[in-house]
Amino acid sequence: MLADSVARFRAAYREHDIPAHYSGALNLWITFGGGAAALLACLSQLDGVTRAEWLTIPAAFLYANLVEYLGHRFPMHRPFPGLKLIYRRHAGQHHRFFTHEAMAHEGPRDLRAVLFPPLLVMFFFGGFALPAWWLLATLASANAAWLMLATGIGYFLNYEFLHLAYHQPPGHWMTRVPGVARLSWLHRHHHDPRVMAQRNFNITYPIGDALFGTLERPRG
């Protein structure tokens, strides 16, 4: 059973914040279908990649993990000037729709409270991925730039898959993917209102949390 405060918020959110035309299925297709198409488009630009250029992938992976960490820890949990809509969307809505005691969505329309909204996609890719792509294209090579962007898109798709898995009902096939259960605990703990602004900001792999001392693992 949902706590009364969560049930009331969900009812109000569904009535006032989910557009009547919203489709969870379409959102999924746009996120994963569009993301996969963008990833393939980036890979199609590669030509004769050297060994040194392949090293762009692990570097871009670590960069994406830190962007995830810093973006989540700061603008998504602190009301910075000019970014308050992002804070409201995440801390004010997502964290009230889902608490550590009520992590599962209840239907396709609830996916609007789970999947990245276009505003946040533009914020992260426009603010972090595109400048890095331009810098690598200018200072390194076109292959390095496209590998960085492809890795960023792949990371985003991985992020969305894991975050969606964390908010599935118990027994759903996504919750049984190897590694998801342990990562899910970290995210569920982050959704405890008492610690959400202090612990477990990585949604995917807790590299940033480990580096900056904000990781809290299951006890025992």
N, C-alpha and C positions, 0 to 999 in steps of 0.2 A: 504494500500500500504506500502511495506517495504521501509525504508530509503535506499538511493542509496548505502551507505557504508555497510549496513547489507546485501543487495542483492548481492553486489560484493563479500563480504566475503563468503556468503553461496555458491555461484557459485564456487569459488575457493576451498573451503573446500570439496565440493562434487566431484570436479575433482581430487584433489590431496591427500585428506586425508581419503576418504572412499574407501576401497578396492573394486575392481570390483566384487568379490565374496561375499561381505557383504550382509547379509539378516537380515532385521529388525525383521521379524517373528521368525527366528531362535534365534536371540539375546534375544527376549522375552521368548521363550521357555527355553533357557539355564538359564536365570536369574530366572524366576519364577518356572519353572519345576525343575531345578537343586537345587534351593534354598529350595523348598518344600521337595524334596527328602532328602536333608541334614538335614532339620529340623526333619523330621520323623525318620531319622537314629539316631539323638541325643535322641529323646524322647524314642526310643526303648531300650535305654541303662538304663533307669530308673528302679529302683527296690525298692519298699517300702519307698518312699519318706516321710520324717518326716515333721512336721509342721515347724521346724526351717529351714529345707532345702528349703521349698517353698519360704522362704523370699529371697532366691537368685534371684528370678525373678524381684521384684522391684529394688533391688540393681543393678542387671545387666542392667536393663532398664535405670536407671540414668547414669550408667557408659557408656553405648552406646550413650546416648544423649550428654554427655560431649566429648566423642571421636569424634562424628559427629561435634560438635561445634569447638573443638580445631583443628581437622584435616582440616576443611573447612576454619577457620579463618587464620591459619598459613601456612602450606605447599601448600595449594591450592590457596592462595592469596599472598604468599610471596616466592620469589625464594631461598629456602634454599639449601645449597650445597648438592649434591647427590639426591635431590628431584625436580630438576628443570623441569624434564619431566612432573611431576604431575602438577606443576605450569603452564607450557605451555599448557597442555591439558585442564586445567580448566579455568584459568584467560585469557589465550591467545586465546583459541578456543571457549569453551562453552559460555563465556561471550561476545564474538563478534558475535557468531551465534545467540544468544538470548539476546536481550536487553529488558528493561522494556516496550518498545513500540512495540516489536516484539517477543512475548513469545511462540507462537505456532509453532510447527514443520509443515512441508508441505508434508510429505510423509514418508513411512516406512524406507527409507534409512537414513532419518534424525535422526532416533533413535540412531545412533552411537554417536551423539552429546548430547544425553540425558542420556542413561543408563551407569552405571558404567563400565568402561573398566576393563579387567582382572588385569591390573597393580595396579589399585586402590583397587580392591577387595583383592589382595594379600597383599598390603601395610597395609590396615586396619586390616584384619583378622590375618595376620602374625605378625604384630607389636603390636596388642592390644588384640585380642581374644584368640589366642593360649597361650600366656604367662599367661593370667588370668586363662584359663582352667587348665594349668599345676599347677599353684599356688594353686587353689582350690582343685584339685585332691590330691595334696601333703599335704596340711595343713588342709583341711576340709573333704570332702568326694567325692566319684565318682559322686553321685547324684547331689551335688552342682555344680560340674564341668560341667556335662552335661546340667543341667538347665541353667547355665550361657551361655554356647555355643548355646543352643537352643534359648534362649532369644535374643542373639546377631544376630542369623540368622533371627529370626522373625522380629527383628528391621530393619535389612537390607532390607527384603522384603517389610516392611511397608514404608521404606525410598524410595525404588524404585517405589512403587505404587504412593506415593504422588508426587514425583518429576516428574513422567511421567504425572500425572494428571495436574500439573501446566503448562506443555508444550503442552497440547492438544488444538485444536481449540475451540472457544466458542461454547457451546451447546453440546459438547461431554458428554456422560453419566458419565465419570469420574469426570467431573467438577461439577456435581450435587450431588455427595456424600456429606452427611452432614459434615460440618466443612472444606471441601476443599476450598471453596471460600475465607474464612477468612485467612487460611494458605497460599493460593495462593497469596493474596495481599502482605503478608510479603516477600514471595520469589520474587515476581515481583519487589517490592521496592529494594530488594537486587541487582537485575539486572540493576538498574539505574547506569550507569558508574560513576556517581558522588559520590555514597555512597557504591559501591560494596565491598570496602575494609574496611568499617567501621561499617556496620549495617546488622543485620538479617542473621547471619551465620547458625543458625539451619534451616535445610530443613524440618524437621518434626515438632516437638513441641518446642517452643522457651524457653526451660528451661535454657539452657546455656546462651542464649542472655539475659534473665532476670537476671541471677546471675552475669554476667560480665558487665552489663550496656550497651549492644549493641543492645537492642531491640527497634525498632521503629514501633509503631502501626499506623493503619489508623487514620487520624484526623477526628473528627466529629462523 
